[in-house]
Amino acid sequence: MAKYQTPGVYVEEISTLPPSVAGVATAIPAFIGFTEKAPLADTNFSIKRISNMLEYEMLFGRGARYIENADTVYKVEEDTSHNKTYRPQKTDAGFHMYDSVRLFFANGGGSCYIVSIGQYGNDKYQYKYLKDKEDIKNALEAVANIDEVTLISMPDAVAYSYPFLASLQQKALSQCETSHDRIALLDIKEDKVDVFRQNIGMESLDFGSAYTPNLNPVYTPELSFCSILAAGLETVNYKNLIKNSTPLLSAKLNSMIQLYDDNIEVQFKNNIITTTPNDGVVKIEVEKGEESAVYEKGENGVWEHTTGVSLHKNTLTKHKIELKDISDAEKYKVKAFVVYNPDILSNIVTDCVLDINEDGTVQLPRLIKNIEIIYREKNTQKVMVEVGTVPDDYIPGTPIEIKDLLSTEQQVILDTMDSIQIISKQYKDFNVVLSYEEIDKNDTLDMPTAANKIVLNYTAKDEENSATIELVKEETWKSLGEHVSFNAENKKFEFNIDIESNISVTYYKTSSAIPDNYFSEAEQALILKAVPECKAYADRVISNFYTVCPPSGAIAGIMAKTDRNKGVWAAPANASINDIKGLTRHINDDIQSRLNVDPNNGKSINAIREFIGKGFMVWGARTLDGNSNEWRYVSVRRFYNYVEESVKKSTAWAVFQPNNLNTWAQLQGQIENFLTELWRLGALAGANPEEAFTVHVGKGVSMTEEQILAGELVVIIGLATVRPAEFVILQFSHKVQK
């Protein structure tokens, strides 16, 4: 009470209304995964809040490129119940973060947090950071400090193998239970529900939900231009394209394209087919009517009769095929074929020391990442290194002076050079990391089907024999190690030395691919204009190409839309999913009954199903704790999170207030007003507020004398939450006519 000492008129405002409870945000997910680029950060991961895809692409780039080549693995599933066949879908779809965020916004999502744990380049296709498991674990821990987050999605986590994947998902569930303000949307690796249930454990299940199957988004895949070109040109005569293009483009095309060109002319005179040493002809077909004989160059360069009938006697040498005992040569048709052999290229580089010609020039290989010029200074004898630049118009294999590899500013060093060495950083082997796991020496390997290379790291007890070895698959697996072999039948390593238990295995799929930046944008446009078959091929691939994406991003978007339109207490189910054109698995009533109710451990899995006339629908609303009568439904868990967090934040004013009747009455009025409004909106069951909720606070009601003396103020809140009508039962009977 103010003390007045100066005469005058004073105004006092008396507060008669209790403070209100402001509802917190309910659908703010944190997406954790790999991105094309990432803003600079002090940690190994970047965290940014965004509200649309434009912001995402500005900060984090676009999706990973899909490399289309002969090694691509496809899977076709027969769906007999719907009498149709699913189109090819790529099984190693790669990174899922970009498409998951797109599905989030497409299905009604608003703001979200992006947590980038590593980068992939747009000309790369490998799990660059999968060995660094600490990064994704640290990123998940960092999300715990973002108070606004209410959902956790880790779409790229399915790239990891068990048991690490299970450990990561368990940490997410534990974080949700600790914070009591979020739930985890867990993706199921390869739709293997039984494996997921076996590994996820039994703790904190009411703070998570899982959905199956995976989705096929409608988005056009980011296909590599070079992979389109290589496959598209297999059916095209590109001779005129090479002839009419620039020397640089011609050299590039010849370095990567592998196909037979049947428009090569060779001399056929006096029953002798003649080739020349430099014409590049490697195959000859001789046809007479419907019969034919094929000749190919052998290892020593001599022609060999390989396939087809023997139409005639012949004499074969290096550059001649002499047909004998024929009198009707005019009936014979001769075709000659030239082959262009591609290099095996990738984003992985190797050093190549170049020979320097007597005139001071060097010839550079076809594909250069960069050039290092190492030289010793004449005066100081110090070894110096300069990074050179390859001119844009350089034709691979032609001589180039060293000064032309240096910028104008760099050329001042030419007079100071003594001895010189030039190293070219070249593209070499291309390896796609399929998965990574830590094993015991007696474990059976969980090997991906597509793996054709294994890298094994192990520590021997004597430490001297610790090693990293490679196993490559040709016809069978071949080990390069001295102390370990691989039993392909049992899928186990067999050691002849004592080793420690720390063994790690990385599975690779080696492939051939060319980085997109090999061709400039102008060259790509020129090729597509000159060879329309390439564009047609690209369109055909895209129209028949199914990318695969885990469902957690789309589900987060549906939850955001449901919260906005109906309320957080409404079940995010019986809702259609936008921007998808298929599912990786068809689920019928029988399959869903086993997903929904698990008699063994109660771990419910929500189904995504396709219905005629409706499309693709979320057809489940349970948490993983399916046996719990309290926390069976996602909407109940999320509604309690919402009420708890809203009341907790809005009642913080009471901390250090007098623990007396006045404070208790204000708290009770504040909370009851909030819950009454929720009851009016339909969030709580009951014909009146008294039936919908209870709020108790006071001595002998919610607190004891000892608790008051200890500084505790306890409020007991009871809620009659609405639950989804999961099973609508219509009962019919015959009525007797009167």
Secondary structure, 3 states (H helix, E strand, C coil): CCCCCCCCCCCCCCCCCCCCCCCCCCCCEEEEEEECCCCCCCCCCEEEEECCHHHHHHHHCCCCCECCCCCCCEECCEECCCCEECCCEECCCCCCHHHHHHHHHHCCCCCEEEEEEEECCCCCCCCCCCCCHHHHHHHHHHHCCCCCCCEEECHHHHHCCCCHHHHHHHHHHHHHHHHCCCEEEEECHHHCHHHHHHHCCCCCHHHEEEEECCEEECCCCCECHHHHHHHHHHHCCCHHHHHHCCHHHHHHHHHHCCCEEEEECCEEECCEEECCCCCCEEEEEEEECCEEEEEEECCCCCEEEEEECCCCEEEECCCEEEEECCCCHHHEEEEEEEECCCCCCCCCEEEEEECECCCCEEECCCCEEEEEEEEEECCCCCEEEEEECCCCCCCCCCEEEHHHHCCCCHHHHHHHEEEEEEEEEEECCEEEEEEEEEECCCCCCCCCCCCCEEEEEEEECCCCCCEEEEEEECCCEEECCCCEEEECCCCEEEECCCEEEEEEEEEEEEECCCCHHHCCHHHHHHHHHHCHHHHHHHHHHHHCCECCECCHHHHHHHHHHHHHHCCCCCCCCCEECCCEEEECCCCCHHHHHHHHCCCCCCECCEEEEEECCCEEEECCCECCECCCCCCCEHHHHHHHHHHHHHHHHHCHHHCCCCCCHHHHHHHHHHHHHHHHHHHHHCCECCCCHHHHEEEEECECCCECHHHHHCCCCCEEEEECECCCCCCCCCCCCCCCCC
